[in-house]
Amino acid sequence: MAQVLSKGANAPLSTTDVRVEISSSTPLDIAALLVTASGKVRSDADFVFFNQPTGPGVRLLPPSALEFALALVPADIDKVVITGSLDGSGPLTFATVQALQVSVRDLRGGELARFDPVGLTVETALVLVELYRRQGAWKVRAVGQGYASGLAGIATDFGITVDDSAADEAPTQLYVPPTQPASPARPVDQHQQQWGPPQAPVPAPQPQQWGPPQPPPGQGQQWGPPQPPPGQGQQWGPPHGQQPQSSPQAAGAPTVNLDKGRVSLRKGQSVSLVKTGTPPLTRVRMALGWDPAQRGRQIDLDASCILFDSRGKDVDKVWFMSKKGARGAVRHSGDNLTGSGEGDDETIFVDLAGLPSTVEALVFTVNSFQGQQFTDVRNAFCRLIDDFTGAELVRFDLSESKPHTGLVMCKVARQQGGPNWTMTAIGEFHDGKTVRAMVGPSRQYL
């Protein structure tokens, strides 16, 4: 009979070949980190997740299980930390996730231990359980604590280098590693977070900077989708208030706009995202897609959005480990692991009116975390969609491929002196397997 664990409790494992299964009312991204006695991984290879599904003695079984051959785990690994994070398709935090359960089973399906995490609030990623060594054997401990900064917060805290743009910020940590008296003493961890959307500073009192100005007294909202039902706050889309009409094109803006309908761009061309006589665009989707060059082959590419300010500094990034940025104004649809199928592979939603005024440009990139090159890819494209109407506004089809691991696809930049934006097709290849590696190449196209 399975032992039911309470938070902090542990149980011995009768076998070294086990499977950990996670179930809940909403999809989760499952991962494992192989950690030494120092509390850190040895390298990024010790991080097993959807983009790197195998490690020494560990194998990810999508969508919700991990299989372990603990006898094959290297001797310098003290424990394996098993995590679950929200994938962006459901609740924003674990406060509303129901029926969360972790089962540890042998490979015949027999349940060895079970843990039901409870009492969760603002967490977006959890350390669920740990498999750890004790006196030559393996045990499981129920943890059920987590982070409000997602999977990247966990990965960073255990030593994975996922970003370096915010090295002076501490992780939003809710999880405190349990004390293990029999383990070697661990140094006090002064590690600071190296990743994540910048925390909002405490501002001095100043005029509102988010979105268009409020309407004059007595004038209600004059356009856009219907207001939400009573008692339900607006969760997405244009801010309340009158939208300004499209202003005349700023100096230096492209002469081509959306007056004649959908625009197809070639490499290096730009289009003003303006249609004369209509309000400025406020909510759009950037959809990106690609296909494997060889039928039957899987291509794992990752679409990202890098946000830059007027000085060319990257102020935020939205990617498969950080699916929201700019206080929710930019959101990622999630990772496509194969590239197969027709249509869009990944989509990034952008609330242009909700972006901080300091954001001047958004650069959209595609890269291969696994190091696959773009010579293995065909039919790469991006298309900008009006999120209100679903109409395709701009499309860019990339006709070439090169033996590189990263691609700067396009950018969307503010036009000077108004609320309008310009989209430019870039289509330049670079070597970069992570969003961090694509920041430098992207900056040169601002």
PAKOLNU-390422 format. One record per residue (C-alpha): x, y, z. Coordinates in steps of 0.1 Angstrom, whole numbers, plus 5000, padded with zeros to 4 digits. Example, Ala and Ser with C-alpha at 12.3 -4.5 7.8 and 13.67 -1.06 7.14 Angstrom:
2
512349555078;513749895071;
REM end
This chain:
446
500050005000;501350344991;502550575019;500750905018;503151185026;502451515042;504551825034;508151765046;507651395052;509851135035;509750765027;512250505015;512150374979;512149994976;513550014941;515950234921;513750224890;510750454896;508350674877;507051004891;503551094877;501951434883;498251504877;496251824881;493252004868;495452214845;498452114822;501852154838;505452164825;507351894843;511151914849;513951754870;517251904882;520151684892;521751864921;525051814940;525551854977;526252224971;522652274961;523452344925;523552154892;526952074877;525952224843;522952294822;523051924811;521651844846;518352024837;515851774822;512751944807;510651964775;513552104754;516151864769;514151554777;516951324789;519751334814;521951094833;519450844848;516451064840;513951064811;510951294806;507751114796;505451394782;503051524792;503251454829;505751194841;509451134847;511150794847;514250734868;517050474868;518550594900;521450344898;522650544868;522550884884;526151004889;527650954923;528251324928;524551394925;522951434960;519351464950;516951504920;514551794923;511151744905;509252054896;505952154880;505152484865;502152644849;502352624811;500452954804;497252794791;495252794823;495352964857;497953234865;498953084898;498552754917;495952914940;493152784917;494752464905;492752164918;493451794923;497251834922;498851504931;502251344928;502550964927;505850764929;505550424913;507750134904;507950034868;505149774872;502750054882;502749984919;502350304939;505150354965;504350704978;501750974972;501751354979;498951604975;500351954977;497852204994;497852555006;499252714975;498753084967;500953294944;503253024931;503652974894;506252694897;506652434924;509252194938;506951904941;509151624955;512851534958;514551194953;517651194975;520350974987;520550865024;523150605037;523550435003;519750414995;517250654979;514250814996;511551054985;510651375003;507351574998;508151944994;505252134978;506852484979;507652704950;508353034933;506253324919;508753364890;508053044871;510252764859;513053014852;513153114889;513552754900;516152684873;518152994882;518152924919;519552574913;522352714892;521052704856;522153004836;519053104817;519653474815;522053754826;520054074821;519054114857;521953994878;521254244905;517854114914;516953844939;514753554928;511053554939;511653254961;509053094982;510852754984;513352685012;515352365007;514752135036;517452065062;519351735057;521351665088;523251375073;524351575042;527551775040;527152125053;526052365026;527352725023;524853005028;523553074993;523953434984;523053354947;521053634931;518653584903;520153614868;516953594849;513453734849;511354024839;512654334858;510854404890;508754714890;510654994908;508855204933;508055504912;507855864923;504456014918;504056094881;501456104854;500055784841;502355624816;500455314805;498355324774;496455614758;495155914778;491855884796;488856034778;487456374787;484856374815;481556234804;482856044774;482755664776;484655414756;483755464719;485155154703;486454804708;484954484722;482054484746;482754544783;483054244805;480054124825;479454294859;481954174885;484554054860;487554284855;489054344821;491854094817;493254174783;492954434755;492654804753;492555014784;489255174794;488855514777;488655674743;491355574718;493055844699;492655844661;495655744640;497856044638;499656154606;502755944600;505756054619;508856164601;510855864589;507855634590;507355394560;505255524532;503455194529;500555134554;497554924558;495155134538;495054874510;494654574532;497054294540;500754364532;503354104522;506954204531;510254104516;513454104536;514354454547;510954614539;508754794565;505154884568;503455134590;500754964611;498255244604;494955254585;493855604578;490755704598;490755414622;492055394658;495655274663;496154904667;496254804704;496154424705;498054204680;499353854677;502753764661;502453414648;505553224637;505752894619;508152654602;508352304589;511052034590;512952014557;512751634558;509451464562;509151274594;511851464612;511151674643;512452024646;512352194680;512552574675;511652834700;510053174693;510853464716;510253834719;512954074732;511854414744;514254704740;514255064752;515455374734;519055314745;519054964730;518954794764;516954474766;514454544793;512454214791;512153884773;509253654766;510153294757;509252934766;510552964802;509053314808;505653324790;504653674802;506554004802;505954384805;503554324833;501454094812;501354304780;503354034761;502353664764;503753354748;501453064736;503952794747;506552574731;505952354700;508352064702;508151924667;507452184641;505051944624;501652034612;500252314591;499852674602;501252864631;503752694655;504052954682;502253274689;503153584709;500353814720;501154184724;498954454740;500654754723;498554994744;499654824776;503354834769;505455054792;506255384775;509955294779;509555004754;510555124720;510954804700;510054434701;512354204682;510953854674;513553574671;513553194666;516352974679;517052604685;517852514721;519052174709;521352324683;519452224652;520352444622;518052634599;519152424569;516852154586;513952394583;511752514554;508752744550;509652974579;507253264582;505853524605;502553704603;500953994623;497253944632;494754194646;493754014678;490254174678;489254074643;491553784635;492553954602;496053894590;497654234586;501254164575;503153854564;506753774558;507853444542;511453364545;512753194514;516253114524;518052904551;521552894564;523552664588;522952874619;520952804651;519253144655;517153374633;516153734639;512753734621;511254074624;510754384647;507854604657;508954954667;507255274679;506855554654;508155884668;505656124683;502555904684;500855574693;501555404660;504055124652;506054994623;506854634614;510054554596;511054214580;514554124590;515253754582;518853744593;520553424606;522953414636;524353154660;522353144692;520652854710;518953064737;517153394739;520053534758;522353464729;519953634705;519953974724;523254094709;522354004673;518854154677;520254484690;522054564657;518654584639;517154854661;
REM end
